[in-house]
């Protein structure tokens, strides 16, 4: 069956176990050319585009938009126009998730059928079958809908918003109901699973930051790049991970993956939720390099332009809510990483030093660890190493 190609959930990165189908860019019966963007799937909070490796016709769509499927699951079928339906049905029935036929199809693409003429208008070409069905049910003219999806695609949320004059109402004028976006659904699912499956424990310490703050003031006086407290804390965290590498790990399929560099996964807040952007090799970056890198990643997150490399291969997570006034908090581990550091607000605090009462700028830090891979003493030693790195800046 070299002229039949299975569209299956690909494995975009070692950490991926499932994907959520955001939208089909083709409909059943549409001609497909090699390189055409067939579907968009969300994995690990980024949208991946699946390009067809062959010419043919999209003969089957087996998974609807919004559904989540594991890696290897069959999503649809591309085949030549001359392949009969019974043959395709038999192919689907016998599909086992083995991608061998996919590799073979990529090597020897099937001849393309004559392209079918499309009578769809612009709105139809910017929407999926399920979106067009919803628009029909809600009596919405797609030509009047502004698409908010990727490259102007019209989403189901766009149709619902148009049908209700901009919002989904619950029937109570004081309540507005908005469906979770695909990104937020992915976040909710992953965090729920992490909290249920990972045996968390928490270690909290306080650090004095006066020396770090003085160091920051000196750096900013001699640099055009403004350095934040968070930039310096990220550098300290990275160097502490090199000192205590047993925390700088991923746990994947009951195996510990040890990182030799500190790839900090830094939580960046956007309207769509938290995006864990990756600051690679942070132990080797100067404060101004960290500042520039984080500014670029935050800008890409806010504009929805993050790429796979911006979100993958993190070895340890840092979440700082201090700039929002939060004094301390505990964070949920972001698998496959095995620890996350939650940083609160740095503020003047009474302390006793040499038997006398004085004040110091104190920050609270809480480390959440996966007890399956990191023992309590190891987590404590990392926090000790972090304290040494912070003190060294003073």
Phi, psi and omega in degrees: 000051183290345180264013174239133183236130179273127171269104183243158179296115180282165177259094178274082178103151185298333185276347188283130176239342181202166178215152177253124182285111182282312180195149171270133177264356176230156176250161177301131182098348179287141172290143182236129175254151178304128181098349178295143177277108188272317183209163176237129185230139180262130174218132179053040172074012174235155180264121176257141178255128179265116180263137180292131177273357183221168170269154178163209179228138175285105187266332181218141167239117187254346182231131181277159177298141181094346180279147178252132183227151178286162176304133180095348181292144181281127181255326183188181183222134171250134179207169176291156181295338184272356179280127184284160184298324181297322179294320179293319178300319179293323179296316180295317182296329182265003183290132184243001183092356178288128184269012182300318180294332178293316180297319180295321180294326179291330181284321183231082182300145177286150178299144182279137173286166177296129182302138178277139179289138181255131178255006183288144176277181185298318181297321181292322180288343178261017182220158180267169178303319181292326177293318179294324177295317179296319179299321178294318181296325183264005179057045179255129175279113183299335180292345180261001185261131175270122181282132178253001180281184181299130182054036175080013178297143178271126182257170177297323177299322178297318180294315181297319180297320179294322182292330184253016179075023175121342182214156171272116181265147181271356186104338176259121184300338182272357183235130174248130181251123178236125180294144176297137175291166178301323179296314181292326176297320178295316178300313182299316182294315183292318181290323176298315179296318181297317182292326181281323189264337185260125177284092181286145161222161191230137176235127182241133176225168175235140180239142172275132187246007185299319177295318178297320181293322177294320178297319178298316180300321179293318180297316182290336178286342185237020182214147176280339180270119182286125180263132178262165174300320180298321178302315181291322179293326177295317177298317178297318180298317180299315181292327177294326178293327176290324177291321180236076187291349181291349175263344185269065190222163165244148174246111184231120178052049178062024176232137179273125176258109184270126179265140178267348176236159180268098175265089185287126173265107188256124182288121178245125183276134173225176178296336181273351182127188181277131176247122180275086181282150187257123175258100189279140177055042188294338181293342181258003184264137174286160181306319180290330177290320176298316181300312181295317181296317181292323178297319180293316180294321179295321178295318179295322179295316182294328183264003178070029183249017178295142178252171184303316182295337180285344187237359186252166173066024175292144180250342184197139184255141174235129177233121183242114176250011181299324181292348177259009175089005181281126183283316177199157179196166173249142184245153178273134180297140179258096183295153008277004175297155187249003179204155175216138180255124179256119182251134180258196183281133175275126182211154179300134184220137176296133177222157175256123180229124182055037177079003181239146180279129177214190178237152176214154176275116187245139172238139176267135179230127179240123180260121173263128183235151173272111187292346178291332186239340184232117177285159182301319180296325179293316177299320179294322179292326175296315179297325176295317178296322178296318177299322178294321180293320178295315180297327183295337180286343181270000000 
